[in-house]
Amino acid sequence: MPDFSFEEKLLLIQHCIYKYDSEEMLKTKLKQYFSPKEIESMIDTLIATQKIRRIGQDKLQNNESHTGMVPEIPENLQSIINNL
């Protein structure tokens, strides 16, 4: 399991939301990289900082209207997103 900084983890979640807006699908896809508790914590942090929002029971969405564009993803994280 790669060792990511906290900021890299949050950025990875944000970019994964573009690919999978279902919270359950996101958790399933990321479980090989993070524990379920870590994923929940990162989602809660992103919601609290208004970088993402819940729309419906199981849907997540980047909150670009509030925070602007999601930052570019570093190369080391791009391969993870491509492989999900």
N, C-alpha and C positions, 0 to 999 in steps of 0.2 A: 504494500500500500504506500503510495507516494506521500511525502511529507509536505503539506501545503501551509502557507501562512494563512492567518485568519482572513485577510483581504482577498487572497486568491480563492479561498473557499466561497466567500460571498459572491465574488465575480463569476465563479464557475456556476453557482446556482442560478444567478441572473441569466447567464447565457443559455443554460439548459432549459430555462422556462420558455425561451423562444422555440425550442424543439419539442418540449413536452409541457403543455400547460396544466395537465392533470397532476395534482399533488401526489397522488398514489403512484402514478407512473414515474414521476420524478424520483420518488423515494426508492422505487424498485430499481431504476437504472443506476442510481448513485450508491446503492448499498455495497457495491464492491470497493468503493473508495472511502466511504464514511459510515459510521454507525448510525442507526436510526435516530438516536438522541442528538447526534451532531447535526444531522439534516434538519430535524425539528428546530433546533436552536438557531441554525442559520436562517431558516425560513422566518422564524419569529423575529430575529434581528432585522432582517430586510423589511418585514412588514412594519416594525416599530419605527424604522428610519424612513419609512414611506418610499423605499426604492422599489418594492413590489406591493401588490395588493391582491386580496382574495376577491374573486368575482364569482359568487355562487359557492356551492358546498365544497367542491373539489378542484376548482379552477384557480390558477395563479396567473398574474399578468404583471409585466414590468410596468412601473408607474412613470413612464417617460414624460408624461404631461406635467408631472410635478418635479422630477429630478433631472430632466434632460436625457440625452442619449446615454445608453449603457457604455461604459468605457471599453475600448478595444481589449480583446483577450490576448494574453501573451501566448507565444508559440507553444510553451510547455503545457498549457491547458487546452489549446486548440485540438490537439490529437485526442484528448479525452472526450471532448464534445463530439468530434467526428466519429468516434468509436461507440458512442452510446446508442 
